[in-house]
Amino acid sequence: MLAIAAVGIMCSSCDDFLTVVPETQLSSATFFKTEADFEQAVNAAYAPLRSIVNDRAYRLAEMHSDNTYYGRNVLFGAVDPQEDLADFSVVESNGVTANDNILQQYRLDYLIISRTNQILALIDEADIDQAVKDNVKGQALYLRAYAYFELARYFGSVPLHLTPVATREEAALPLSSEDEVYAQIISDLVTAVPLLPPKSQQQPGRVTSGAARTLLANVYVNRERWSDAETILTPVVTSGEYMLMASYEMAFSDNASNKNNAESVFEVQFLEGSAGLNGNFFYQMLPRPLLADELAPLTGTINPQPVDGEGNNIPTPDIIAAYEDGDEREDASIGYVFLSSSFRDEKTYPYIKKYAKHHSQHNNTGTNFPIYRYSEVLLFMAEILNEQGKDGEARNYLNQVRDRAGLGPVSSGGAELAEAIFRERRVELAFENKRWFDIQRKDKIEEIIVPYGQRIVANPLDYYYPPIEGAVPRPQVFTNLSKFYPLPAAESDLSPYF
Amino acid sequence: MNNLYLLRGKIRFLGILSLLLCLSFTSFGQAQTVSGVVVSAPDNEPVPGALVSIKGTQNGTVTDIDGAFSLQAAPGSILVVSFVGFVTQEVAVTANQSPLSISLEYSTSDLSEVVVVGYGSQVKREVTGAVQTVSEGELKDMPVSSVAQKLQGRMAGVQINQTTGKPGQGMNVRIRGQLSVSGGSQPLYVVDGFPITGDINQINPDEIQDITVLKDAASTSLYGSRAANGVVLITTKKGKAGQTNVSLNVYTGFQSVPENGRLEMMNAEEFATFKKEYYEAAGQAVPDIFQNPSEYRNNTNDWYDAMLRNAPISSYNLTVTSNKEKVNTAVIAGIFDQDGVVVGSDYKRFSLRMNTDYQLSDKVNIGVNLAPNYVVDNTPRTDGTRGTGILFNALHTWPIMPIYDENGELTSFNQLPASTGNIYAYPNWVRSAEEITNETREVNILANTYVEWKPIQGLSLKSTFNAEINQSKYFWFNPSTATANINVAIPTVAVSIRDHYNSLSWLNENIATYTKAINDHNFQFLLGFSNQRFRAESTRVQADTYADDRIPTIQGAININRGGTNSGVGEWSLTSLFSRLTYNYQGKYLFTASVRGDGSSRFGEDNRWGVFPSTSVGWVMSDEGFLNTSSTVSFAKLRASYGVTGNNNIGNYTQYALVNNTINAVFGDQVVPGAGVTSLNNSNLGWETTSQLDVGFELGFWDDRVLFTYDYYTKNTTNLLYAVQIPQESGFTNYNDNIGEIHFWGHEFSINTVNTTGAFRWTTNANLSINRNKVLELADGIDRVYGTYHITQVGQPFGQFYGLKKLGNYMNAEDLASSPIIPGRSTVGSIKLEDVNGDGVITYGGDNDDRTIIGNPFPDFTYGLINNFSYRGFDASITINGSQGNQLYMRHLYSTANLDGVFNMVEKVSRRFKSPEDPGDGIFGTSTGGGNVTGVERDWNNSNFVWDASFLTIRNITLGYTFSNISKSLKSARVYLSGQNMWIFTKYWGGSNPEVSMQDNGNGDGGNLSPGVDLAAYPVPRTITIGANINF
């Protein structure tokens, strides 16, 4: 009986004794209350952009075009997922693919979407300073729109999550059409533009009203809504917030300096060091195998290490040939490196020089990656105006960009001018993950990719294949020329809707 | 909370029942004083500490040092005289009883022994559950660091594998095949009544008196939500009644890795021959260094052998026990010192245990056990996948690369020009082992205290307070001169990691026990409640880029690594109520029922209490008239039990939706904090539930000289904790839920025989276990979970090897043309695989490809066989255990049989397919065609990786001789020679340890979903020692 009495006494305090809350992490029930909470939440929504540009976007939007290819290294077996992207041979069955790069890109975009949904669901009701609220909300809307814009261009129709998922049942949604997704992107950005401060009043590196206008203009350009695009983009040009840097080379971030410069509209931020905020995309884009001594002059590190495996994003002979004589951008964009361990007779390979900035630690860089530069704003303006028949104004914008590159003005108009703008975008924005989207929106897949594939099959040695038995383009190359990537199989397995 | 009310109701009912029992009373006859002496039968030595009790009552006494006793007993009552190791005897008391001389026969069986069970003890013959005990004497000679190693092969239904030979690590204990998707499978260890959270490997085996393994649910269910994996009860030493003993146990010897059984790699000449043939077959120029392979004859750099050495091992234990005048103490001081057989590894343990019980009065006892120990372990990161596990790295390093330079110094790293096909820099792995510090220093303190009050006859009220403290400091320092990773040039970046961890677990337990006999009805009722709380804190600092290797302080580094620097807290609490009723009639009809309620901080707030009931029955048939006249059958018992237990290894905070506030961002050069919701909450999350039925019988023949035990069990585990994958369009990867069902069943046989008695005594203990499991259900819409080399699929056993089925190699062009192939990749001589889905081509990946189950890591059966012999002063024992029908996934072949010749290869690659005329022995395919061809065999999981790993191991052989009655101060001395892991008989050729099971990260116990992977782990040594046990 004593024991039973004791049990009774003990259990009155049971709930306290049995409630052990985590001390190293916050719980969602107590988060999303203060200004700092919302600021931290939007900061975290930027984080997936680092993985996107560092690891995935260049494979899906640059190497999946005639600008870059991979450097086949037979000693390391096949690297099928990357090769399939570059070779336009993404394996598709029942409308889905097991390609891991596609899967990761998809998941990273939805990570941005879920983090911004958490903010957007709660911020209107939050009791915080209005200016902070507007700024955070504007950034969240921009980031959600950016993620959906990537998804719309990669996949067309995708699930449209606009509120946070709370239960297992809410995790999957049916596919929304491309038009529905675009409608949401436009609505988010239209709301975001007035909420966001201009670049001069925003913390450098964060989303600004100019960035939101540029993104919205890009969306309108994709939808061929030329006058809407002109209306939204013109204030960026007239704002006085942006200008072209004196030279093309200077337009790009250094390892620790020249970040978010006057030409930068929006760029993904990296920081060299051990805080986990660094990038290493420059290393991923190197031809291999490179010995430590061969790498050192490119990186300037104190501890160069050999890099092996198969190199990605190696500039093709096609992009090298696309530069006009005298174009200063060629030398600024593409360098050459000698690979003594290569099996090719020609052991000198091109590499992407515009991101080769000296840094201190091996495989750890702080160079930012550009999303929108002012030169692209000018090229958008040229295209928008030319499409509306205002070719004089259009040429003016185009020639500003050409002039900075050391090239003479263009004098054509109409379709010829449109083609000149398309070519200019290729070289001005080379290796900035624009090429595939340009080919896609201009419906030039047949025109550009098919002959490009024929050139590779006919001359594999020019496209970095070694002269070794078994090292030739695989039989399946250039067999999947779809406008959109198939949705990822791993997500399809878990979703009842696709 | 409903469960709690139910539980309270049940407890109240049982309380009233016990109260009623209290009110009844026994009758007392005309008592007289009866005295006597108890002696052992063959040698007439007094037996101190024997229990003399009056049958059917709780009255009794214990014999003194001269074996004498005296107590009050009525004429006609029956004295029951018992002592461990002797046959219990009954003597009727007559009127005017003269002093008795009772001589006890040595027991040939252990049925009369008292065994420790959950929250108490029982005479073995009355136990109704499946329990098994091993006592100190059976374990004493084995020269190993941990008690789990000593238990290998001893118990039916308990499979113990040594997955790695790292000193002090790597024992994987699995009771009745229990598994879980994510909840762990190690049993609950209870030391002197205290469920510990630490590692039993750190407990000095010499402190242990006996070990009891509770296997069925009725035995374990009093441990409730932690009992599903079985419970191991460890009791530490106490003094023997009336005696003072001082003993010294020492042994010393050396360990080695026998040549026989190691993975056979190519020597330098074979390697050069391969390279030459490789280039010739591909029509390429042979690099100069491979032009003449015979140059390398007798000039092999055996990198694996260079990692190994013969290493000393020694152990010293001093034990002092005394049980006199109301004080029972035991003090055990031990030093264990083992150098590992891999260079740079060692393990030392300094331990002390002080157990003391005081009898304050007739009614009050108190006791304190205090056991501190200090462990220093410095073992290189030997285990792991290619590139990070240095033993794996050493295996596949080119044998033409020098270990020592011309001055006899260790080389720093080896890299040949790319023209030789050498694409990796190979650091010197001996340097890695010697120069990289990887040290753990631990202080563990285990303390138990209790006070017991016996206010009235038969009632005991006991409170205990227990604490377990662990302080550990881990230090890793990788100087610039060495690296554990492949393809890193020297000098490298020096890195340090410091991890400081401390934990405290405390338990307060309050137990009331009431024992009562009414005529032939014997009752025991137990009621208890307990609170336990655990908290661990850790701090980790990672720094790199040292100016000078000699100063590995944090401030000596240029960088503090932000990602590797963190602190953590883990905490849980558990409140429990438990109760048990044990009843028997005449010791013949046995019944036990128990229930435990656990409230756990780990369970979701809407599902906080779990109730775990059980019941068991037994029938000692040999006490019935129809059997007790049999001269053949001396004992027969039937028993059955059913119960429910739980597994709460579900993580401390899994129920909560967590916000990770380290998802930082950078803007310009400014780092800002970021926070995101990273998991979904589930307030209904609960424990895994296992319900188990056990049926068994025990049969003794010829006065129990042959004792046979059989058990059958069947159990179902449901509500498995599983992180159900959800589409990541949600922003989350999974939802923690309780799902699925697994069925387990098995048979256990054990037999103990006394083959000869007299001067030459020979006993045998044999056991055999069969364990099976089958997945009945996973989550809705999920019928399989893929691992890297495994699949767990509904309708199949857990963790099966999964891949393509190898049929052979394509023998010639005709074979290639007429068989399904991989378009673009199959050639003559490449691996030929089965077209399981019948679509005409070989495909790999997705749910409908050609992969299938290709092997089973679980054995058909496991067994143990122990023989003990003694003849006058000589004794000998031999322990054998084995496993039949289990397979291993020889994962290291993806590098050690890489047909591109990137690494050194297993010697069998010399007999690969070379041409249709020279097809080799069929194990390995052609080396030509490049990665497009050879990559299939290497990168696609297939049955060429799966090999039979059945084994029979002569675990231990010991020979001893005892000198007795040497002098007044030296009671006896025994010297012995002991050999551990003497011989392994197996067809497995992938390495010397067929018990291996490793994860890619080098952690032992390959995890429940991926068991049986061989990544060339630390070898288990053969140990030969001489030792002495001296009793003063």
Chai-1 contact restraints between the chains, C-beta under 6 A:
chainA,res_idxA,chainB,res_idxB,connection_type,confidence,min_distance_angstrom,max_distance_angstrom,comment,restraint_id
A,A3,B,A512,contact,1.0,0.0,6.0,A-B,restraint_1
A,A3,B,L527,contact,1.0,0.0,6.0,A-B,restraint_2
A,I4,B,G15,contact,1.0,0.0,6.0,A-B,restraint_3
A,V7,B,F529,contact,1.0,0.0,6.0,A-B,restraint_4
A,V7,B,L577,contact,1.0,0.0,6.0,A-B,restraint_5
A,C14,B,T575,contact,1.0,0.0,6.0,A-B,restraint_6
A,C14,B,G599,contact,1.0,0.0,6.0,A-B,restraint_7
A,F17,B,S573,contact,1.0,0.0,6.0,A-B,restraint_8
A,F17,B,T575,contact,1.0,0.0,6.0,A-B,restraint_9
A,L18,B,S573,contact,1.0,0.0,6.0,A-B,restraint_10
A,L18,B,G599,contact,1.0,0.0,6.0,A-B,restraint_11
A,L18,B,S601,contact,1.0,0.0,6.0,A-B,restraint_12
A,V20,B,E571,contact,1.0,0.0,6.0,A-B,restraint_13
A,V20,B,W572,contact,1.0,0.0,6.0,A-B,restraint_14
A,V20,B,S573,contact,1.0,0.0,6.0,A-B,restraint_15
A,V20,B,S601,contact,1.0,0.0,6.0,A-B,restraint_16
A,P22,B,Y653,contact,1.0,0.0,6.0,A-B,restraint_17
A,E23,B,V569,contact,1.0,0.0,6.0,A-B,restraint_18
A,T24,B,G568,contact,1.0,0.0,6.0,A-B,restraint_19
A,T24,B,V569,contact,1.0,0.0,6.0,A-B,restraint_20
A,Q25,B,L658,contact,1.0,0.0,6.0,A-B,restraint_21
A,L26,B,V659,contact,1.0,0.0,6.0,A-B,restraint_22
A,S27,B,Y656,contact,1.0,0.0,6.0,A-B,restraint_23
A,S28,B,A657,contact,1.0,0.0,6.0,A-B,restraint_24
A,S28,B,V659,contact,1.0,0.0,6.0,A-B,restraint_25
A,S28,B,V677,contact,1.0,0.0,6.0,A-B,restraint_26
A,F31,B,V659,contact,1.0,0.0,6.0,A-B,restraint_27
A,Q40,B,P673,contact,1.0,0.0,6.0,A-B,restraint_28
A,Q40,B,G674,contact,1.0,0.0,6.0,A-B,restraint_29
A,Q40,B,A675,contact,1.0,0.0,6.0,A-B,restraint_30
A,A41,B,A675,contact,1.0,0.0,6.0,A-B,restraint_31
A,N43,B,A665,contact,1.0,0.0,6.0,A-B,restraint_32
A,N43,B,V672,contact,1.0,0.0,6.0,A-B,restraint_33
A,N43,B,G674,contact,1.0,0.0,6.0,A-B,restraint_34
A,A44,B,I663,contact,1.0,0.0,6.0,A-B,restraint_35
A,A44,B,G674,contact,1.0,0.0,6.0,A-B,restraint_36
A,A44,B,A675,contact,1.0,0.0,6.0,A-B,restraint_37
A,A44,B,G676,contact,1.0,0.0,6.0,A-B,restraint_38
A,Y46,B,A665,contact,1.0,0.0,6.0,A-B,restraint_39
A,A47,B,I663,contact,1.0,0.0,6.0,A-B,restraint_40
A,A47,B,A665,contact,1.0,0.0,6.0,A-B,restraint_41
A,A47,B,G674,contact,1.0,0.0,6.0,A-B,restraint_42
A,V74,B,G930,contact,1.0,0.0,6.0,A-B,restraint_43
A,V74,B,G931,contact,1.0,0.0,6.0,A-B,restraint_44
A,L75,B,I423,contact,1.0,0.0,6.0,A-B,restraint_45
A,G77,B,G931,contact,1.0,0.0,6.0,A-B,restraint_46
A,G77,B,G935,contact,1.0,0.0,6.0,A-B,restraint_47
A,A78,B,G931,contact,1.0,0.0,6.0,A-B,restraint_48
A,A78,B,G935,contact,1.0,0.0,6.0,A-B,restraint_49
A,A98,B,G845,contact,1.0,0.0,6.0,A-B,restraint_50
A,R107,B,Q728,contact,1.0,0.0,6.0,A-B,restraint_51
A,Y110,B,Q728,contact,1.0,0.0,6.0,A-B,restraint_52
A,Y110,B,E729,contact,1.0,0.0,6.0,A-B,restraint_53
A,Y110,B,G731,contact,1.0,0.0,6.0,A-B,restraint_54
A,L111,B,G731,contact,1.0,0.0,6.0,A-B,restraint_55
A,S114,B,G731,contact,1.0,0.0,6.0,A-B,restraint_56
A,R115,B,G676,contact,1.0,0.0,6.0,A-B,restraint_57
A,Q118,B,V677,contact,1.0,0.0,6.0,A-B,restraint_58
A,P159,B,E729,contact,1.0,0.0,6.0,A-B,restraint_59
A,V165,B,S730,contact,1.0,0.0,6.0,A-B,restraint_60
A,R168,B,I726,contact,1.0,0.0,6.0,A-B,restraint_61
A,R168,B,Y735,contact,1.0,0.0,6.0,A-B,restraint_62
A,A171,B,I726,contact,1.0,0.0,6.0,A-B,restraint_63
A,A171,B,P727,contact,1.0,0.0,6.0,A-B,restraint_64
A,A171,B,S730,contact,1.0,0.0,6.0,A-B,restraint_65
A,A172,B,P727,contact,1.0,0.0,6.0,A-B,restraint_66
A,Q203,B,F667,contact,1.0,0.0,6.0,A-B,restraint_67
A,P204,B,G668,contact,1.0,0.0,6.0,A-B,restraint_68
A,G205,B,F667,contact,1.0,0.0,6.0,A-B,restraint_69
A,G205,B,G668,contact,1.0,0.0,6.0,A-B,restraint_70
A,R206,B,F667,contact,1.0,0.0,6.0,A-B,restraint_71
A,K259,B,G668,contact,1.0,0.0,6.0,A-B,restraint_72
A,N260,B,G668,contact,1.0,0.0,6.0,A-B,restraint_73
A,Q269,B,V666,contact,1.0,0.0,6.0,A-B,restraint_74
A,Q269,B,F667,contact,1.0,0.0,6.0,A-B,restraint_75
A,L271,B,V666,contact,1.0,0.0,6.0,A-B,restraint_76
A,S274,B,N559,contact,1.0,0.0,6.0,A-B,restraint_77
A,S274,B,N561,contact,1.0,0.0,6.0,A-B,restraint_78
A,S274,B,R562,contact,1.0,0.0,6.0,A-B,restraint_79
A,A275,B,R562,contact,1.0,0.0,6.0,A-B,restraint_80
A,G276,B,G563,contact,1.0,0.0,6.0,A-B,restraint_81
A,L277,B,V666,contact,1.0,0.0,6.0,A-B,restraint_82
A,P289,B,I423,contact,1.0,0.0,6.0,A-B,restraint_83
A,A292,B,A489,contact,1.0,0.0,6.0,A-B,restraint_84
A,N303,B,V493,contact,1.0,0.0,6.0,A-B,restraint_85
A,Q305,B,A489,contact,1.0,0.0,6.0,A-B,restraint_86
A,D308,B,I423,contact,1.0,0.0,6.0,A-B,restraint_87
A,S341,B,A418,contact,1.0,0.0,6.0,A-B,restraint_88
A,G470,B,G929,contact,1.0,0.0,6.0,A-B,restraint_89
A,G470,B,G930,contact,1.0,0.0,6.0,A-B,restraint_90
A,G470,B,N932,contact,1.0,0.0,6.0,A-B,restraint_91
A,P475,B,G824,contact,1.0,0.0,6.0,A-B,restraint_92
A,E491,B,P727,contact,1.0,0.0,6.0,A-B,restraint_93
A,L494,B,Q725,contact,1.0,0.0,6.0,A-B,restraint_94
A,L494,B,P727,contact,1.0,0.0,6.0,A-B,restraint_95
A,S495,B,P727,contact,1.0,0.0,6.0,A-B,restraint_96
